[in-house]
């Protein structure tokens, strides 16, 4: 039976079954993978189903999110639950502008890695109570944390609210979060707190639990496999090489072997990088032949492979001294020499079949991890895990890629299916071969976009498959032909600027240009009239390249579905995420137009063909 004391609403649709399924899974120490569409209340159902056993058995719930907005949503639902059954939850973020006062006053620190920032912070902690220390940390040591825990347990602040609360009292938000999570029943954290090995150990220590005593909830779980691949992937680019050369010259170009200096190694690698790009890159990347760097360095520097490894060790040792000196001088303890030595050593050691070595079009060597199985180990060691998203199909593929033994479930959204219309045009496509053969296709697609935008005055998002196509249409004058205000999501847009743009777009009656798979198409709610119409300007298939080809081959060998895994699933998932922005409640109505005739070949999109997309969209809204 559903324990209503943990569910703060009147159950509707499939919510009762959802909560009961999660509760049964958690009690049995099992894994459950759930695709649950918009409006099913995934967050509150997962929490309500997990809490009874977690509180009874003193297990800690770790709720993992990809974005800050998802953290906030989880905390808002926990406030509802806490209103009828008292619990203590807290969100934690990594060191950043909002959580570390030192970073907010020093722009140089803003791009520091978690490891670098941790070392930077540790130096100040050594000087507690002195002028070289950190006053925000010093006050932490003098503070009664239990009193703050009681206050936070009462209010359940979001991460931003917690940071403001700490700063008002002259306390370090990050250090406070670390000290308070041991008291919490639920900790809301970014993915990397559990999946980056060193961070995971520290995180568990702060919570004062073993991994086997955690219940992990993964929100927007469709993002997890790619996130885990990134955790296991390493890159070293031309920009870092330039920084390493500057650092070496600043530190008297240390000798790393008899007659060989750090800049000799740097210049040899730079020559290899440019040669590889010239010879191997097609489209976005190129596959590096076995032992390319090793053989190239040995030939250029006239040394053996053993000597190369010794040189890497010397680079790391010299770089460590550089970083330590910077740390003692109150600077970010970063060394490009050290990271260079570590990368070359990792490159030489990564001969596992799960890795592929690449040269990218933006001048970087990359050791790309194709298989997220190893990084997913915490999910196999925890007491229980719940994985949920509105776009997880095919569920068996997700299960197999992460190596999970799980129960698979799907819950349909509770809204009237007539509230959402999905149609596709039959006369356009972004298929590369077609657009090259017929130069009228992209202009025709642009005309469809202009016609829909100017005829249907609803808050509209246009999701392009790439920034390249977006820029092409902007360059051809689409903005001047549009009779409404256009907001544009630019690549690399800062968070604050991005939020201001969204705030202006909501309720404006305007048009938002964005990219499928970007921040706007995933994880941001547009309730009611904030977004009623979505135009998908083509299917967002990844551009063919060496990385994609390697993934296809790898999963063909593993399971025989390489094309489905590496090409089809990511593209259709991005599209379903974008379409999902339209319907956030039972009362919402929305229309999605896919400007690509290939959409009809993928039943998971539930799209109907249209010979006049503008007329069909207008008719849909006029019938409301």
Long-range contacts (C-beta under 8 A, 24 or more apart in sequence): 3-48, 3-52, 5-84, 5-85, 6-47, 6-48, 6-49, 6-51, 6-52, 6-81, 6-84, 6-85, 7-44, 7-45, 7-48, 7-81, 8-44, 8-48, 8-77, 8-80, 8-81, 8-83, 8-84, 9-41, 9-44, 9-80, 12-414, 13-39, 13-40, 13-411, 13-412, 13-413, 13-414, 14-40, 14-411, 14-412, 14-414, 15-40, 15-41, 15-45, 17-411, 18-42, 18-45, 18-46, 18-49, 18-411, 19-45, 19-48, 19-49, 20-49, 21-49, 21-407, 21-409, 22-46, 22-48, 22-49, 22-50, 22-386, 23-49, 23-50, 23-52, 23-53, 25-49, 25-384, 25-386, 25-407, 26-50, 26-53, 26-54, 26-215, 26-383, 26-384, 26-386, 27-53, 28-384, 29-383, 29-384, 30-384, 30-405, 30-406, 30-407, 31-379, 31-384, 31-385, 31-386, 31-387, 31-404, 31-405, 31-406, 31-407, 32-385, 32-386, 32-387, 32-406, 32-407, 32-408, 32-409, 33-221, 33-387, 33-388, 33-392, 33-395, 33-398, 33-399, 33-404, 33-406, 33-407, 33-408, 33-409, 34-386, 34-387, 34-388, 34-389, 34-392, 34-409, 34-410, 34-411, 35-388, 35-389, 35-390, 35-391, 35-392, 35-393, 35-395, 35-409, 35-410, 35-411, 36-388, 36-389, 36-390, 36-410, 36-411, 36-413, 37-390, 37-411, 37-412, 37-413, 37-580, 38-390, 38-413, 38-415, 38-580, 38-583, 38-584, 39-413, 39-414, 39-415, 39-583, 39-584, 39-585, 39-586, 40-411, 40-412, 40-413, 40-414, 42-219, 42-388, 42-389, 42-390, 43-73, 43-74, 43-77, 43-219, 44-77, 44-80, 44-81, 46-217, 46-386, 46-388, 47-74, 47-77, 47-78, 47-81, 47-186, 47-217, 48-81, 49-386, 50-215, 50-217, 50-384, 50-386, 51-81, 51-85, 51-87, 51-185, 51-186, 53-215, 54-185, 54-186, 54-215, 55-87, 55-185, 58-213, 59-209, 59-213, 59-214, 59-215, 59-383, 60-184, 60-185, 60-186, 60-187, 60-207, 60-209, 60-213, 60-214, 60-215, 61-185, 61-186, 61-187, 61-214, 61-215, 61-217, 62-186, 62-187, 62-189, 62-193, 62-194, 62-207, 62-214, 62-215, 62-216, 62-217, 62-382, 63-186, 63-187, 63-188, 63-189, 63-217, 63-219, 64-189, 64-190, 64-191, 64-193, 64-194, 64-216, 64-217, 64-218, 64-219, 65-188, 65-189, 65-190, 65-191, 65-219, 65-220, 66-190, 66-191, 66-219, 66-220, 66-223, 66-227, 66-523, 67-220, 67-519, 67-523, 68-93, 68-159, 68-160, 69-523, 69-524, 69-525, 70-219, 70-220, 70-523, 71-158, 71-159, 71-188, 71-190, 72-158, 72-159, 72-160, 73-525, 74-188, 74-219, 75-156, 75-157, 75-158, 75-159, 75-188, 76-158, 78-156, 78-186, 79-156, 82-156, 86-153, 87-153, 87-185, 87-186, 88-149, 88-152, 88-153, 88-156, 88-183, 88-184, 88-185, 88-186, 89-156, 89-184, 89-185, 89-186, 89-187, 89-188, 90-152, 90-156, 90-162, 90-177, 90-180, 90-181, 90-184, 90-186, 90-187, 90-188, 91-158, 91-159, 91-162, 91-177, 91-187, 91-188, 91-189, 92-159, 92-177, 92-178, 92-181, 92-187, 92-188, 92-189, 92-193, 93-159, 93-174, 93-177, 93-189, 93-190, 94-174, 94-190, 94-192, 94-193, 95-121, 95-174, 98-159, 98-160, 98-163, 98-173, 99-159, 99-163, 99-172, 99-173, 99-174, 99-177, 100-172, 100-173, 100-174, 101-136, 101-167, 101-172, 102-134, 102-136, 108-331, 108-332, 109-332, 112-332, 112-334, 113-334, 114-192, 114-196, 114-199, 115-198, 116-323, 116-332, 116-333, 116-334, 117-332, 119-323, 119-327, 119-333, 120-327, 120-331, 120-332, 120-333, 122-327, 123-327, 123-328, 123-330, 123-333, 124-330, 132-330, 134-172, 135-170, 136-170, 136-171, 136-172, 136-175, 137-172, 137-175, 139-169, 139-170, 139-171, 139-172, 140-171, 140-172, 140-175, 140-176, 140-179, 143-171, 145-176, 145-179, 145-180, 146-183, 148-176, 148-180, 149-180, 149-183, 152-180, 153-183, 159-188, 178-206, 179-206, 181-206, 181-207, 182-206, 182-207, 182-208, 191-218, 191-223, 191-224, 191-227, 192-227, 192-231, 194-378, 195-227, 195-228, 195-231, 195-375, 195-376, 195-378, 196-231, 200-378, 211-378, 211-381, 211-382, 212-381, 212-382, 212-383, 213-383, 214-382, 214-383, 215-382, 215-383, 215-384, 215-385, 215-386, 216-378, 216-379, 216-382, 216-384, 216-385, 216-386, 217-385, 217-386, 217-388, 218-379, 218-385, 218-386, 218-387, 218-388, 219-388, 219-389, 220-389, 220-522, 220-523, 221-387, 221-388, 221-389, 221-392, 221-398, 222-389, 222-391, 222-392, 222-398, 222-573, 222-577, 223-389, 223-522, 224-372, 224-376, 224-387, 224-402, 225-372, 225-398, 225-401, 225-402, 226-372, 228-372, 228-375, 228-376, 228-402, 229-368, 229-369, 229-370, 229-371, 229-372, 229-375, 231-369, 231-372, 231-375, 232-369, 232-372, 232-374, 232-375, 233-366, 233-367, 233-368, 233-369, 234-343, 234-346, 234-347, 234-366, 234-367, 235-360, 235-364, 235-365, 235-366, 235-367, 236-339, 236-340, 236-343, 236-364, 236-365, 237-360, 237-362, 237-363, 237-364, 237-365, 238-270, 238-273, 238-363, 238-364, 239-363, 240-336, 240-339, 240-340, 241-266, 241-269, 241-270, 241-273, 241-336, 241-340, 243-336, 244-336, 244-337, 244-339, 244-340, 246-336, 247-319, 247-322, 247-335, 247-336, 247-337, 248-337, 251-318, 251-322, 251-337, 254-314, 254-318, 254-337, 255-314, 256-311, 256-314, 256-315, 256-318, 257-303, 257-307, 257-310, 257-311, 257-314, 260-301, 260-303, 260-311, 262-315, 262-318, 262-337, 264-301, 265-297, 265-301, 265-311, 265-315, 265-340, 266-340, 268-296, 268-297, 268-300, 268-301, 269-293, 269-297, 269-340, 269-344, 271-296, 271-300, 272-296, 272-297, 272-300, 273-359, 273-363, 273-364, 273-365, 274-363, 276-359, 276-365, 277-359, 277-361, 277-363, 280-359, 280-546, 281-359, 281-360, 281-361, 282-545, 282-546, 283-361, 283-543, 283-544, 283-545, 284-360, 284-361, 284-543, 284-545, 284-547, 285-358, 285-359, 285-360, 285-361, 285-366, 285-545, 285-546, 285-547, 286-358, 286-359, 286-546, 287-356, 287-357, 287-358, 287-546, 287-549, 287-550, 288-357, 288-358, 288-359, 288-365, 292-357, 293-344, 293-347, 293-348, 293-365, 294-348, 297-344, 305-348, 308-344, 308-348, 309-345, 309-348, 311-341, 312-341, 312-342, 312-344, 312-345, 312-348, 313-341, 313-345, 314-341, 315-340, 315-341, 315-344, 316-341, 316-342, 316-345, 353-554, 354-554, 356-546, 356-547, 356-550, 356-554, 358-546, 358-547, 368-547, 368-550, 370-550, 370-551, 370-554, 371-401, 371-554, 372-401, 372-402, 373-401, 373-402, 373-403, 376-402, 376-403, 376-404, 379-404, 380-404, 390-576, 390-577, 390-580, 391-573, 391-576, 391-577, 391-580, 393-604, 394-564, 394-569, 397-561, 397-564, 397-565, 397-569, 400-559, 401-565, 413-583, 414-586, 415-583, 415-585, 415-586, 415-588, 416-586, 419-583, 419-586, 419-588, 419-589, 419-590, 420-579, 420-582, 420-583, 420-589, 420-590, 420-591, 420-592, 421-590, 421-591, 421-592, 421-608, 421-616, 421-617, 421-620, 422-579, 422-591, 422-592, 422-594, 422-605, 422-606, 422-607, 422-608, 423-591, 423-592, 423-593, 423-594, 423-607, 423-608, 423-609, 423-610, 423-613, 423-616, 423-617, 424-593, 424-594, 424-595, 424-596, 424-597, 424-599, 424-600, 424-605, 424-607, 424-608, 424-609, 424-610, 424-613, 425-593, 425-594, 425-595, 425-596, 425-597, 425-610, 425-613, 426-597, 426-600, 426-609, 426-610, 426-611, 427-597, 428-538, 428-595, 428-596, 428-597, 429-538, 429-539, 429-596, 429-597, 429-598, 430-465, 430-469, 430-537, 430-538, 430-539, 430-541, 430-596, 431-596, 431-598, 442-469, 442-472, 442-473, 443-476, 445-537, 445-538, 445-595, 446-473, 446-476, 446-478, 448-535, 448-593, 448-595, 448-613, 448-614, 449-473, 449-478, 449-535, 449-537, 449-595, 450-478, 450-481, 450-482, 451-614, 452-533, 452-535, 452-593, 452-613, 452-614, 452-617, 453-482, 453-483, 453-484, 453-511, 453-535, 454-482, 454-483, 454-484, 455-614, 455-617, 455-618, 456-533, 456-614, 456-617, 456-618, 456-621, 457-484, 457-509, 458-509, 458-529, 458-532, 458-533, 458-621, 459-505, 459-506, 459-507, 459-508, 459-509, 459-510, 459-512, 459-526, 459-529, 459-530, 459-531, 459-532, 459-533, 460-484, 460-510, 460-511, 460-512, 460-531, 460-532, 460-533, 460-534, 460-535, 461-511, 461-512, 461-513, 461-514, 461-520, 461-521, 461-526, 461-531, 461-533, 461-534, 461-535, 461-578, 461-581, 462-511, 462-512, 462-513, 462-514, 462-534, 462-535, 462-537, 463-514, 463-515, 463-516, 463-520, 463-521, 463-534, 463-535, 463-536, 463-537, 463-540, 463-578, 464-513, 464-514, 464-515, 464-516, 464-537, 464-538, 465-515, 465-516, 465-537, 465-538, 465-539, 465-540, 465-541, 466-515, 466-540, 466-543, 467-491, 467-515, 469-537, 469-538, 470-513, 470-515, 473-537, 474-513, 482-511, 484-509, 484-510, 484-511, 485-509, 485-510, 485-511, 486-510, 486-511, 486-512, 486-513, 487-511, 487-512, 487-513, 488-512, 488-513, 489-513, 489-514, 489-515, 489-518, 489-519, 489-520, 491-515, 505-530, 506-530, 515-540, 516-540, 516-574, 516-575, 516-577, 516-578, 517-570, 517-574, 517-577, 520-581, 521-574, 521-577, 521-578, 521-581, 522-574, 522-577, 522-578, 524-581, 525-581, 525-584, 526-581, 526-582, 526-584, 527-584, 527-585, 527-588, 528-584, 528-585, 528-587, 528-588, 531-581, 531-582, 531-590, 532-582, 532-588, 532-589, 532-590, 532-591, 532-621, 533-582, 533-590, 533-591, 533-592, 533-593, 533-617, 534-578, 534-579, 534-581, 534-582, 534-590, 534-591, 534-592, 534-593, 535-592, 535-593, 535-595, 536-575, 536-578, 536-579, 536-592, 536-593, 536-594, 536-595, 536-596, 537-595, 538-595, 538-596, 539-571, 539-575, 539-594, 539-596, 539-598, 539-599, 540-571, 540-574, 540-575, 541-567, 541-571, 542-566, 542-567, 542-570, 542-571, 568-602, 572-602, 572-604, 572-605, 575-599, 575-605, 576-604, 576-605, 579-605, 589-621, 589-624, 591-617, 591-620, 591-621, 593-617
